[in-house]
Amino acid sequence: MTYYLSEPLLLEKRGAIVKNRFMKSAMSEGMASEDHAPTEELIHLYERWAEGGAGLVVTGNVMITGDALGEPGNVVLEDASDLHLFRKWAKAGKKNGNEFWMQINHPGKQVVRGLVKEGHAPSAIPFSPDLQRFFAPPRALTTAGIHEVIRRFKRTALLAKEAGFTGVQIHAAHGYLISQFLSPRHNQRTDEWGGPIENRARFLREVCRAVRSEVGEDYPVGVKINSADFMKAGFTEEESIYVIKSLEEFGIDLIEISGGTYEKAVMTGKGTTESKREAYFLEYAERLKKETTIPIAVTGGFRTKEGMEQALAAGGTDMIGLARPLAVDPSIPDKLLKGELETLDLPAVKTGIPAIDKGGMMEIMWFSQQLDRIGKGQEAKPNFSPKLSLLKSLWENGTGILKKRRV
Ligand SMILES: Cc1cc2nc3c(=O)[nH]c(=O)nc-3n(C[C@H](O)[C@H](O)[C@H](O)COP(=O)(O)O)c2cc1C
């Protein structure tokens, strides 16, 4: 039975209809050209995802400024110079009557050493010692700097609209700049941008306000946000619910729930989450659903059709977010809807070398290689050996790939 999964979702405020309940969640592709524009490979990858049948396809994070990059292959949209390439990307990514949203992001202090000189953050608080060698040291943003970042978010959102993306998603999860502002661990400012949650939420609220005023009332705007950081003295579930409710006034069309940061990578199932079900953040989403009218997508861990149908039936989520499964088979939504598939079998991506397997970096690398294959017109290779994947990366990129990759 595909009763719930196949049901369209009306984004009421915009009048937009998402043709089914599948959301292809953001996966950073690392496929941009040297000047950070979309490439043919990237465009082809999204053609495949559009054909794969998801009602909503979201891009990997697109950076709002070339001054703050998480990886060499990040796409950046900060001016109109390459807009013709973004138009091509938008056309390919929505070719199947699906919604195609651009995820827009500023990495804050999660910027890889060597790529940029310094990171910007709410406060100049470095990472935990084991991560400091991977990331550039952070500097606290000035008030003028904060307003400049807000201006850039709205500029990128407008350019995405002009290029033909059918919506934008603001990335407020996973320990990037907005998530850093939300967290009392990373935001220790004493001005109006820090302190109580009302102040820590100000940055996200001002980004939402600015983006909404720029793109107008008829354009979908989503937010991806953590249920919690899962860290001591971090952003909590109660705070997350408070913040999401406070976004209703900006007409946010979809909240995507994830969790964790680089320091605690629970978004891909590493470390502890309280969930006993296949999807990591469902319990939280069910709590949230009682408190907000904004439609919700839950991402992380969905691996069976039954689990997805049950989650929708229970009313804790309106959409099913999928990321890694769609890197090994872009047609999964279509196959699930046609009844050709019940379970998504993902390989365990482990080299057997504890130091390599520990942080989740190996997994991200392996999945990125699958995206590369699809972009080049090949099929994904789910049986690709993680050890070979590691050797391939070392051969192509040197030991630099052992640096942290983003999620
Ligand atoms: C290779 C890779 C890149 C990712 N890049 C992003 C990203 O750019 N933005 C984002 O919000 N999440 C990113 N994620 C996290 C996914 O969107 C998703 O939250 C996570 O993989 C859990 O969902 P899954 O169990 O369906 O894979 C990435 C995950 C992977 C594996």
Ligand as a Chemical Component Dictionary entry (heavy atoms), coordinates in Angstrom:
data_LIG
# 
_chem_comp.id                   LIG 
_chem_comp.type                 NON-POLYMER 
_chem_comp.pdbx_formal_charge   0 
_chem_comp.three_letter_code    LIG 
# 
loop_
_chem_comp_atom.comp_id 
_chem_comp_atom.atom_id 
_chem_comp_atom.alt_atom_id 
_chem_comp_atom.type_symbol 
_chem_comp_atom.charge 
_chem_comp_atom.model_Cartn_x 
_chem_comp_atom.model_Cartn_y 
_chem_comp_atom.model_Cartn_z 
_chem_comp_atom.pdbx_ordinal 
LIG C1  C1  C 0 27.584 12.991 1.494 1  
LIG C2  C2  C 0 26.613 13.739 2.378 2  
LIG C3  C3  C 0 26.529 15.124 2.280 3  
LIG C4  C4  C 0 25.595 15.831 3.056 4  
LIG N1  N1  N 0 25.478 17.185 2.875 5  
LIG C5  C5  C 0 24.486 17.861 3.502 6  
LIG C6  C6  C 0 24.232 19.232 3.205 7  
LIG O1  O1  O 0 24.862 19.842 2.343 8  
LIG N2  N2  N 0 23.236 19.843 3.890 9  
LIG C7  C7  C 0 22.466 19.199 4.823 10 
LIG O2  O2  O 0 21.562 19.793 5.395 11 
LIG N3  N3  N 0 22.675 17.902 5.131 12 
LIG C8  C8  C 0 23.650 17.225 4.463 13 
LIG N4  N4  N 0 23.812 15.879 4.723 14 
LIG C9  C9  C 0 22.918 15.229 5.705 15 
LIG C10 C10 C 0 21.669 14.640 5.028 16 
LIG O3  O3  O 0 20.837 15.614 4.456 17 
LIG C11 C11 C 0 20.820 13.845 6.030 18 
LIG O4  O4  O 0 20.385 14.738 7.050 19 
LIG C12 C12 C 0 21.552 12.659 6.658 20 
LIG O5  O5  O 0 22.347 11.974 5.698 21 
LIG C13 C13 C 0 20.572 11.653 7.284 22 
LIG O6  O6  O 0 19.644 11.172 6.346 23 
LIG P1  P1  P 0 19.761 9.673  5.690 24 
LIG O7  O7  O 0 19.758 8.704  6.832 25 
LIG O8  O8  O 0 18.562 9.563  4.807 26 
LIG O9  O9  O 0 21.061 9.662  4.942 27 
LIG C14 C14 C 0 24.766 15.146 3.976 28 
LIG C15 C15 C 0 24.888 13.746 4.111 29 
LIG C16 C16 C 0 25.779 13.049 3.319 30 
LIG C17 C17 C 0 25.845 11.551 3.446 31 
# 
loop_
_chem_comp_bond.comp_id 
_chem_comp_bond.atom_id_1 
_chem_comp_bond.atom_id_2 
_chem_comp_bond.value_order 
_chem_comp_bond.pdbx_ordinal 
LIG C1  C2  SING 1  
LIG C2  C3  SING 2  
LIG C2  C16 DOUB 3  
LIG C3  C4  DOUB 4  
LIG C4  N1  SING 5  
LIG C4  C14 SING 6  
LIG N1  C5  DOUB 7  
LIG C5  C6  SING 8  
LIG C5  C8  SING 9  
LIG C6  O1  DOUB 10 
LIG C6  N2  SING 11 
LIG N2  C7  SING 12 
LIG C7  O2  DOUB 13 
LIG C7  N3  SING 14 
LIG N3  C8  DOUB 15 
LIG C8  N4  SING 16 
LIG N4  C9  SING 17 
LIG N4  C14 SING 18 
LIG C9  C10 SING 19 
LIG C10 O3  SING 20 
LIG C10 C11 SING 21 
LIG C11 O4  SING 22 
LIG C11 C12 SING 23 
LIG C12 O5  SING 24 
LIG C12 C13 SING 25 
LIG C13 O6  SING 26 
LIG O6  P1  SING 27 
LIG P1  O7  DOUB 28 
LIG P1  O8  SING 29 
LIG P1  O9  SING 30 
LIG C14 C15 DOUB 31 
LIG C15 C16 SING 32 
LIG C16 C17 SING 33 
# 
